């Protein structure tokens, strides 16, 4: 699951006293909009705010903009907030942070999306601004145990199965051992050493001993890798975005053909599409609709390289003299993949099918 948000923060108040506190909070935040009732149109004397927005019905306006912000700070009772946001909640990987603070500024409560959404951190920030008491109830925080979902986001890892987060958190809370498959050292050393069993199994092959003893079924685990593997569904899968896709195609190749071959190649080499970093090709394809649509569907950026840049890549495994004759470069997909992987290692050499060529490289820092 990839995480993309839009604007920064929204501060909401419904009473005159709450509005005064909203002004205080907004003044200390770099990028925040303030929402107040349309019947409370006034400004403090010391500053003019251009970010004041008015609403007639709180529930309607909040529902309209709920997912347009990273987080919401609501100065009102917790009961009001719970009733309003209940129909808007989707999932911990999608919901914005929600912090509730009473109009006297006594308590700042992290209510929704404490870790991934950042509500716990936001509650601490608001408490610092208002001298409130931060109220954080997530079990890992109050027990001073690392939050695996927050660590994953901080390391740029994509959470493939967020429903498994609770399994790992519960294991940490119960002081149980977990398997950590982390060949690129993303979380090794950041998790409690007493809980970790470092695992060296090559999951790309069947390990009969492990399967027969059903060891993996009896223990929790965190699997950090770009490969697809046969691991228990209760293991938490974290995907590093380290795979760069280089593509070439004939003019007007459909997105459907590009996507079908792309998925075929990913399956052939047991690679997770959630580990994609970017898509790349030659700059004369910058208007190729199929490629642009594919990048949009995959939710990854697309890079375009000039002939000069592509020709600077050495040791191309499968040069094409036909491509050289017609386009002026000896390689498109392999060279583009290596370049967009920061001169990384080619792990899938050029594959050809129909109108499409594909190569995949892994960034060099891992």
N, C-alpha and C positions, 0 to 999 in steps of 0.2 A: 504494500500500500504506500503510495507516494503522497506527500503532504504539501499542498499548495494553498496558500491563503491570499487574501486580497489586502484590504486596508488594515491599519494597525488596531486601534482600540476605540471603543465607544463607552462613554460615561453617561449613565442615566439617573435622573432624579425625578421625584414626583411631588415633593413638598418644597416650600420656601427655604426651610432649614437645610434640606437635602441639596437644593440648588447651590447654596453657599459652599457646602462641602464639595460639590461637583466642580465649582470654579477652582477651588484650592487644589484638587487632584489634577484637573486638566492642565493647570498652569505648570505642573511639574512633569507632565508627560510630553514627550517630543512630538508625537503624532496621534492626537486623539480628537474625536468629535464628541461634542456634548449634546445630549438630547434632554430637553425639558418641556413641560407642558405648555401648550400655546397660550394658556391664561397667565403664565408667569414670565412675561416679556420684560425683563429688566437686566441691567448690567451693573457690576460693581464699579465704583468710581475710579479705581486705580488702574484698570486695564480694559481694553476692548478686545473681545474675542471674536474672531471671524469664523470659528468652528462651531457656533451654536446652531442647533437644528431643533425644530419644534414638532411636537406630535399632538394629535387630538386624542387618540386612543392608544395607550401604551402597548397592549397586547398585539394590536394590528401592526403598529410601526416596528416593534421589535421582531415580529415574525418576518417582516419584509426584508430586514437587513441582517438577520441573525448570522447568516453564513458569509456575509461580506466583510466581517472583521475577524482578526485574530482572537480578540477577547472582548468581553463586556464586563463593565463594573457597574453594578446596580445598587443605588443607594436607597434601600427600602427593606421591608421585612423579607425574610427568607421564604415565608409561606407564599407571598405574592409571586416571587420569582419562580418558585417550584411550579406553581400552577400555570404560569405563562410559558415557561420553556419546555414543560413536559411533552407537548406535541411536536416540538422542534428537534428533539434529541434523536440523532441517528446512530452514531457509533463513536467510541473514544478516539478513533483515528480520523474522524471527520469533524467532530463538534468543536466549536471555539471554546476558549477558556471562559468560565463564568465565575466572577467573584462578587459576593454580596457584602455590603457594609451598611451598618445602621447609620441613620442620619446624624447621630452624635459622634460618629467616628470611633466607637469603642471596640468593635470587632470587625475584622476583615476575613470573610469565610471563603475558602476555596470550595466551590460547589460542584463544578463540572470540568472535566478534562484536566485533572490535576497534573498529570505527567506530560503526555504528548501535547496537549493543548497549552500547557504552561500555566495553569491556574494557580498551582502552588507557589511558583515563583512570582506570579503577579500579585497574589495575596500578600506575600512578604514585602513586595515593593510598595503596595498601597498602605500597608501597615507602617512602613517607614515614613511615608509622606504625612500620614494623619496621626501618627503615634497610637494607632490602634493595636489591639492584640490579634496577631494572625491566628486563624483557626484552620488547621490542616489535619485531616483525619485519615489519609491514606496510610495503610498498615506499614508499608515499607518505610515511609518517612518517619512515622512516630517510633519505629523500632530501629531507626538508623541503619536500614538495609538498602543497598543500591536498588534503584528502580530499573529493571531490565529494559523496559520500553523507552524510558528517558535516555538511558545510556545508548541505546540503539540509534535514536534520533540524533543525539550529539555526535555520534560517529558516522553519520550519513548512511546508516543501514536501513534498508527497506524491510518492514515487517510484513512477511507474507501471510502469516496466519495469526492475527492479533488475538484470537480466542485462546491461544496457548500461553499468553502472557501470564495469566493467573496461575498456571501450573508451575512456572518457574518461580514466581513470587512466593507462592505457598511453600515450595520446597525450601527457599531461603528462610522463610519465617519459621519453618519446622526444623531447621538445621539439618536438612537432608542433603545427601550428595546429588550432584547433577553432572551429566556428561557435557563437556564443552568441546565442540568441534570448531576450532578457530585457527585454521592453518595460516592465516595472514595477520594474526595477532591484533585483531580489532578490540576485543574485550579481555584478552588474557592479561592478568595482572590488575584489572579493575574490579573484578568480582571477588567475593570472599574466598580466599585460598582454601579454607577449611571445608568449603562446600563443593569444590571443583575436582572433577576427575578429567584430566586432559586426555583426549581421545585421539588415537592415531589411525583409526580404521579407515581404509579406503572405501568410501561408500559407493564408488562407481562399480564395485564388484561385490558379488554375494559373499558374505562371510558366514560359512555354515556353522561354525562354532557359536557365534553370537546368535544366529537364528535359532539353532537347536535349543540353546539354553534360555532363550527368550529374555536375555539380559536387558535389552533395550525396552522391553515392555514393562519392566519393573522399576524403571528409573526415569526421572525427568531429564531433559536435555535441551541444549541450545546449539543449533546447527548454523554456522556462519560460512557460507560458500556460494559460489556462482553456479555450481553444478546441481543438476537435479538428481535426487538419490532416493532410494527406497528406505526411508526412515519412518519411525512411528509417527502417526498423526498428532500425538500429544507433544512431540518435540516442537520447540519454538524455532521457526525458520527465519533467519535474517539474511538478507541479500545485499552484498556490497555492489554498488553501481560502478563496475570496473570493466565492462565489456563494450567495446566500440565496434560498430557495424559499418563496414565499407560496402557500398553497393554500386553496381553499374547496371545500366539497362538500355535497351533500345528506345528510341523516341516513342512517346505515347503508350508506353507499357502501363497497363491498368494497375491500380492499387491492389486489386484482388490477386493478381498474379504475383506481384511483389510480396504481399503478405503471406500468401500460401507457401511460397518457396522459403521465405524467411523462417516461418514456423517449422517447416520441414527440416531445415538446417539446424535449428536450435534443438529439435528433438533428436536428430541424428547424432549430435555431439553432446547430448545430455546437459544443455545449458539453460539456465533460467532466464526467461524474458524480463524478469524483475531486476536483473542485474545489468540492464542496459544503461550505458552512459550517454551515448549519442549515436546518430546515424550520420554518415558522411559520403560524399561523392565529389565529382569534378564540377567546377563552377559553371560549365556550359549546361548543366542540368538544374540550375537554380530555379528554373520555371517549370520543371517537370512535375506535373500535377500528381501523378501516382506516388512519387517519392515524398512530396510535401504532405500529401494526405496520410501516408504511412507514418511519417514522423508525428503527425498530429494525433493519430489514433494510438500510437505507442506512448505518447506523452513524453517524448524526448526531443532535445534540440537536433537540428540538422545542420551540418557544416559543409561548406563548399570550398574546395581547394583549386588553385590555379594549376595549369600544366607545369609551370616552373616548380611549384611546391611538390607536386606529385613526383616529378622526375628526380628530385633530390633524395628520395627514399631509395636506399641501396638494398642489395640482397633480396630482391623480389623473387619469390619462389616460382611463380608462374607468369613470366612476362608474355605479353601478346604482341606479336609483330603486326597483326591485323589492326589492333587498336592503335598501335604506334602510327601506322600508315594513315588511318582515318581521323584520329583525334590528336595525335602528336605526343602521346605518352605510352610507355610500355606497360603501365598498370594503372587501373582505376581503383578497383575494390580493395586489393591488398594494400596499395600505397595509402589510400584514404583511411583504411582501418588503422594502420600503423601510426599515421600522423595524428589522428583524432584520439588515439590511445597514448598520446604524449611519447611517441616513438617507442611504444610498448611491444610486447611479444605477440607475434602472430600465432594464434592457437587453432584457427580454422583457416587453412589455405583456400584459395579461390575455388568456389563451387559454382557450377554452371547448370542452368536449366532454362530452356526456352529463351526468353528475352532478358534473363536476369543473371547477374553474377554477384556473389556474396563472399566476403571474407570477414573474419572476426579477430580482433586483437584485444589483449588484456593490458590495462595500463601498467606502466613500468614500475610504479611505486609499490606494487604488491607481488 
